[in-house]
Amino acid sequence: MKIKSIRNRIMQLTLLLSLIPLLVVMLFCIFSSYFSAIDTSKKDMGIMAELAAEYVEWEFNTYIAYAESAGTNLTLSNPSSSDERKLEVINQLAVQNGLKRGNLIKADGTELTDGNDFSDRGYFKEAMNGKTCVYNPTISRLTNEIIQIVAAPLWEGGEYGTTPIGCAYFIANDDFMNEIMRKINISDNCYAFLVDSDGNIAAHVNTENVLNDEVKETIIGNLGDTYTAMREGKTGLDTRTENGVTMFVAYTPIKNVAGWSLAIVAPQGDFLRTTDLTIVVVLFLFLLAAAIAVFRSMYVAKRIVNPIQLCADRLVKLSEGDLSSPVPDVHTKDETLILAGATNTLVSGINGIIGDANYLLSEMASGNFNVQSKVGDAAYKGDFNKLITAIHIIHDELSIVLRQITSSAQEVANSADQVSNGAQTLSQSSVQQAASIEELNATIHNISDKVTETTGSCEEGSGLVSKTAEHVETAVSEMENLRSAMDDISAASNEIDNIIKTIEDIAFQTNILALNAAIEAARAGAAGKGFAVVADEVRNLATKSAEAAHDTTELIGRTIAAVDNGNMIAEKTYASVKGVSELTENVEQIVSKIAAASEEQAGMIKDITAGFDEISAAVNTGSSTAEENTQTSASLNEEARTLNEMVSRFRLE
């Protein structure tokens, strides 16, 4: 097995104890700085977005105030003022407020400057509804330029809140909102933009991106859900990836301008430069501390391991049986000095103990049990005391055993003589038992033959009963047929009885008919005498038929009674034969059981015969064993004499 160096273990432990806390602290500093910088940056961006939105709102409020002041201007709202005068006044107001130009739209939607119809413009509709608005950037119909319009109602009589009679609006400078976006600068590479209520880019640090559909699609693709949240007027912070660069996005709505939202986008790296420098410094300090820890652990390991290594080498030699080599000198003032002293004491003590134990065991091995320790029991200190105690126990126990062996050898010799005598007696008894077993075995075989003959007779009786049962079954079947035939005769007799009744009814009707014919013939007088004779003959014939039918009925009745009696006799005969069949089956079952019991008895007799055969073999084996015991007792007696001679060589106290 490969031994691991304690020097390496100490170095590893020292490095782990020093480097792990340093590594934990370094990672904590790095991650805390990193995430703290990100969190702080997001919060700063959120605050800056809100401040920028307030700034944009303030700018819009300023322009709204300019438009509202124009809406309450008495000259502009006076119907008697000329259009030229009104245009002069509103342009003067525009110049005074730093705006590009101003204009008025009448209530019918016509513009004062060129008379164009602006009634479809959204800001005009808002003004006619009494609302001031900052209109989404749009392309001018006149100059084809992007313009930003702020409009307000032109109030009747110049009094705020009266009936709108037109719209006063100003067009801001082309780049004023883009300039506001440029003023929002929270990092080197950040940019801001405005989204109007139509979702278009209303202002951007780059003027070319305003109302640019391609830029709009790109921004929507980069922002995704953030763009949707801006359209919904929400405030929030998000992280997005743009061209492989992680970007922070802060967005918030412009409160005074419905549907407008401001967004500030800045690369994450702009906020992490100081953090990156901090991480580099922390890594450098960690590497420096790690190098110092490595050198320190090597020094500590050397101071601790060298004395331990010297003592370990001496103990290895001791384990290999070297009791004479000197113990190394150690001059340290720590636990290693104690280790060196303990090693010296251990080597010298084991040297004396091993020599004395060797002397005691050698003497006992040579047969001398009358021996004493040279160094005394006090030299066996601590757990070594178990060694001298064990030697004393071995000495005492062997002495006792040797004495007992001497005594037991004599007893064995005496017992061997007794075993020899008993074995001879056992051999004679075994011969007598074997003869008795042979006689009993012959008797059992005779019984087995008789049981076998009984089993055969039972099987023949069972065959005869089976044949008788078959004949009885045939008789039962024939009785069934007889009973069925008697039932058929009874049914036929009933049918004949019905026919006879029909004949009687016909005779009765014929007699009635003949009587009626005689009456009619009597009424006819002389002409009916011949018919009367015929009627009389018919009546006589009907009377004879009735008498014959009555006699036949009585005969059929007696026949039916005889058939019924035959049925009863057939039923009783069938029941008797059925009972005989059942008794025959019971007899057959009993004979079968007797045959089975005989077969079982025959098997049991065979088992008893086999058991007696085994007993006979065992008796023969016991006889042989008794003879062997006689010979063994003689050998045992000889071995006991030899054992006495061997024990006599030991010298006991």
VONU-544878 format. One record per residue (C-alpha): x, y, z. Coordinates in steps of 0.001 Angstrom, whole numbers, plus 500000, padded with zeros to 6 digits. Layout:
REM residues N
XYZ;...
END
This chain:
REM residues 653
500000500000500000;501314503417499019;501954505656502050;500931509304501772;503445511822503073;502487513653506246;504391516641504886;501982516796501928;499025516330504238;500119519210506487;500778521409503459;497408520528501971;495610521157505265;497430524477505799;496696525592502264;493049524576502551;492648526400505867;494226529549504429;493126529510500790;489505528479501224;488615531520503388;490555533726500984;488741532178498028;485366532603499729;486144536236500564;487402536853497008;484313535302495421;482072537181497829;483779540471496978;483624539783493245;480021538667493149;478805541272495624;480588544020493687;479293542708490382;475677542264491394;475712545418493526;476986547379490535;474272545891488321;471571546570490911;472810550108491506;473036550736487774;469478549568487230;468223551742490072;470172554714488718;468752554144485277;465238553934486705;465749557194488570;467294558829485494;464384557626483355;461894559183485762;463881562443485913;464206562505482132;460456561868481778;459773564730484163;462135566924482138;460350566007478872;457022566581480598;458215569994481784;459308570867478233;455970569763476841;454118571675479561;456070574786478544;454983574447474933;451451573626476021;451441576818478096;452536578762474994;449662577282473021;447127577924475785;448250581569476081;447659581954472352;444170580453472787;443241583211475239;444832586051473231;442180588725472659;443503589707469232;443439586112467975;439962585442469349;438473588751468155;436380588121465029;436904591700463888;440699591275463713;441968590643460218;443608587394459232;446866589183458532;446853590713461992;446140587362463609;448976585684461675;451317588503462657;450426588159466330;450710584357466472;454078584391464657;455326587033467086;454316584745469958;456187581893468253;459373583924467913;459125585150471501;458834581577472797;461563580143470593;459182578256468321;459481577834464560;456115579327463594;452458579515464552;449104579401462786;445353579490463324;442621577152462073;439099578508461884;436077576690463191;435346575344459711;438834573769459514;440434576229457055;443926577514457769;444573581264457792;447855581046455879;446825579273452691;443188578420453311;443902574674453320;441386572339454950;442833570963458203;439553569681459591;440815566089459410;443820566747461606;443709565141465001;445047568140466902;442261570308465344;439617567858466520;441120567793470028;441157571626470132;437529571861469002;436697569508471879;438330571960474275;441550569964474816;445185571015474527;447442568366472973;450979567573471919;450402565923468580;452441562985467396;455271563909465004;453991563920461453;455086564666457910;454088568166456813;451857568326453738;453433571604452726;457179571059453358;457327567225453543;459354567649456764;458877566061460174;457044568579462327;456039568632466000;452775570457466687;451412571780470013;447774572875469721;445203574529471994;441574575695471601;440995579296470534;438397580387473082;435524582711472279;436228586223473611;439682585075474764;438194583621477952;439392580139478956;436643577560479149;434183579207476806;433202577872473385;436112576909471094;435989579008467906;439123577633466304;442567576140466957;445850577899467710;448931575760467130;452695576120467089;455331574137465253;458418573527467359;461939573593466028;462795570510463978;465258569009466425;464009570235469805;462807566841471093;465842565041469683;467987567574471504;466194566691474727;467104563028474101;470754563982473592;470821565768476945;469944562492478665;473460561071479132;474058558650481994;476933556700480384;479299556899477434;477239554684475111;473676555218476301;470851556628474191;467246557686474800;464167557773472598;460459558600472777;457586556446471537;454351558289470682;450784557039471045;450965555415467574;454021553384468560;456356555360466305;459785556726467261;458863560354468109;462339561450469220;465811559876469161;469433560925469702;469825560270465985;467388562441463979;467367559969461093;465688557359463307;462554559477463898;459512558021462089;461814555435460475;459904552174460068;463067550054459749;464490551478462984;461109550949464629;461066547254463636;464646546843464893;463790548417468248;460669546266468550;462752543149467800;465368544086470427;462944545160473145;460167542594472667;457963542634475776;459556545880476933;458206547692473871;454729546285474601;454962547482478215;455934550982476975;452864551048474714;450736550093477723;452094553040479739;454001550949482288;457187551791484209;459982549264484627;463545548015484214;464650545242481897;467736543572480456;468004542902476738;470642541703474281;471397543970471317;473952542770468748;475420540389471318;475771543128473977;473784543087477220;471801546319477539;469912547873480467;466535549351479502;464614551788481752;461225553038480589;458463555265481964;455434557099480500;455191560876479917;452400561724482310;451042564862480624;451082563379477096;448753560414476684;450307557318475068;453885558685475036;456719556804476738;460428557451477300;463120554737477197;466826554914478114;469113552160476805;472697551718478076;475272548887477771;475867546957480945;479619547349480462;479407551143480905;478478550601484558;480948547795485329;484313549428484554;485036550268488177;483756546841489159;486074545169486640;489052547069488094;487997546018491598;487798542376490483;491309542537488979;492707544010492219;490946541332494307;492334538554492073;495855539972492382;495586540144496172;494256536579496257;497180535272494180;499648537154496405;498049535732499561;498042532255497996;501784532450497263;502507533567500836;500322530724502157;502225528150500036;505643529218501342;504380529406504920;502826525934504721;506096524479503364;508070525994506275;505589524791508930;505437521311507398;509248521019507447;509494522061511115;506855519526512132;507565516621509807;511395516211510107;511431515112513816;508357512958513240;510044511317510227;513169510444512294;511067508886515062;508929507043512485;512067505545510868;513277504302514273;509857502763515011;509886501047511619;513243499471512531;511755498447515864;508837496798514060;511390494920511942;513065493553515113;515917496081515467;516327496694519228;519907498043519180;519916501098516859;520046504488518713;517052506846518910;517622510168517001;518243513395518963;515535516073518639;516180519644519845;512770521186519267;510739522471522193;507325521166521238;505430517870521080;508049516306518780;510542516368521726;508019514377523780;507613512004520808;511410511390520650;511604510718524421;508671508323524272;510302506513521338;513552506076523331;511662504764526374;509617502435524168;512664500958522426;514639500348525637;511607498997527519;510617496616524713;514236495465524480;514247494382528165;510750492901528077;511336490889524881;514618489484526229;513035488382529513;509960486885527793;512255485011525431;514173483553528392;511002482400530213;509377480834527154;512622479122526080;512984477445529490;509400476246529438;509849474994525877;512787472870527049;510582471337529789;511785473445532743;508720474884534478;510714475726537644;511870479170536317;511593482912537425;511721486325535576;515149488050535498;513859491671535404;510902491133537696;507205491773537063;507652495547537744;509488495969534423;506320495058532577;504556498457532734;501126499422531506;499675497090528897;502954495088528927;501837493757532302;499359491620530317;502350489873528707;503961488721531995;500509487847533308;499894485710530209;503298483998530656;502420483193534282;499043481859533183;500691479707530479;503187478375533093;500491477589535647;497980476169533173;500566473933531469;501749472664534850;498189471784535812;497521470210532409;500638468072532587;499673466798536038;496150466064534795;497522464310531707;499612462041533956;496564461202536055;494307460831533005;496758458516531237;496447456029534084;492685456317534087;492610455818530312;494611452620530683;492170451315533329;489167452354531225;490606450669528160;490562447315530008;486914447876530985;485986448841527403;487617445661526118;485596443482528514;482359445317527680;483004445008523959;483332441221524227;480028440997526142;478324443275523577;479593441101520706;478031437945522245;474680439740522827;474676441039519249;475030437487517867;471997436313519901;469913439341518795;470788438693515146;469387435124515373;466131436363516952;465740439037514297;466140436445511515;463275434316512961;460980437388513332;461799438488509775;460687435117508375;457342435381510254;456728438888508859;457337437613505314;454629434904505797;452134437550507002;452956439677503966;452157436760501609;448752436160503274;447805439838503007;448746439755499320;446379436771498762;443555438658500589;444105441693498384;443743439527495235;440434438001496510;439071441478497236;439930442584493721;438051439528492246;435005440265494455;435068443877493331;434972442685489670;431911440451490298;430068443269492098;430827445576489160;429287443078486705;426196442690488962;425851446469489034;425895446530485241;423002443971485029;421016445926487613;421522449112485624;420163447279482533;417058446168484512;416522449739485701;416676450933482086;414119448286480976;411791449272483859;412042452848482637;410898451679479178;408011449644480717;406835452634482742;406889454776479609;404815452165477669;402199452002480484;401955455806480352;401318455616476589;398536452973477082;396883455145479736;396978458159477403;395438456073474529;392646454825476852;391827458415477765;391601459294474078;389233456298473426;387085457440476327;386782460849474676;385790459224471357;383086457108473084;381684460240474663;381534461793471218;379644458722469897;377154458964472780;376599462622471969;375971461723468301;373496458934469293;371684461352471566;371423463949468834;370277461268466317;367523460128468724;366345463728469106;366409464154465314;364392460882464813;361848462066467386;361444465366465591;361092463522462256;358309461299463761;356505464387464964;356724465984461580;355564462730459893;352530462614462231;351682466160461216;351971465200457552;349301462451457969;349112459690455392;351813461280453263;354282460973456099;353699457389457162;356718456099455228;358900458828456660;357623457948460169;358746454340459683;362212455520458687;362373457890461659;361411455094463990;364197452885462607;366690455686462982;365644456150466610;366072452441467274;369506452575465670;370471455589467856;369282453740470967;371405450698470079;374393452942469394;373985454588472790;373796451198474519;376897449978472647;378772453172473534;377763452735477199;379050449140477222;382268450241475539;382675453011478114;382416450547480989;384951448254479269;387372451183478714;386922452225482380;387899448731483546;390871448817481109;392032452218482459;391746450903486038;393846447882485052;396383450160483349;396558452380486459;397138449321488623;399860448198486204;401449451640486464;401519451400490272;403079447938490108;405664449194487528;406510452167489776;407031449911492796;409095447478490685;411183450398489360;411751451689492921;412832448194494076;415215447738491169;416568451289491756;417181450429495422;418971447221494382;421135449332492039;422033451740494840;422803448871497246;424957447266494549;426896450530494205;427382450705498007;428613447083498035;430994447886495191;432369450889497140;432798448800500324;434612446038498412;436844448688496782;437664450141500216;438489446644501527;440777446058498521;442479449446499063;442902448741502782;444422445344501941;446844446946499523;447775449549502184;448310446759504762;450493444920502238;452586448108501816;452872448554505580;453948444877505948;456621445486503311;457813448566505232;457933446521508467;459888443824506640;462348446433505361;462647447858508896;463460444420510295;466042443990507546;467666447266508618;467534446232512301;469190442947511373;471909444827509478;472350447215512416;472705444285514860;475301442727512590;477089446087512382;476955446418516202;478526442986516504;481320443995514159;481754447294516022;482029445461519343;484846443389517933;486560446536516662;486108448205520104;487963445279521643;490902445854519363;490709449685519873;490771449326523690;493987447338523385;495544450107521250;494280452754523701;495958450959526585;499258451003524682;498917454754523905;498256455501527614;501571453876528579;503370455921525897;501742459168527208;502981458455530738;506509458094529462;506333461478527612;504929463456530596;507654462092532879;510214464224530979;508789467562532328;510203469117535557;507402470625537632;507564472689540836;
END
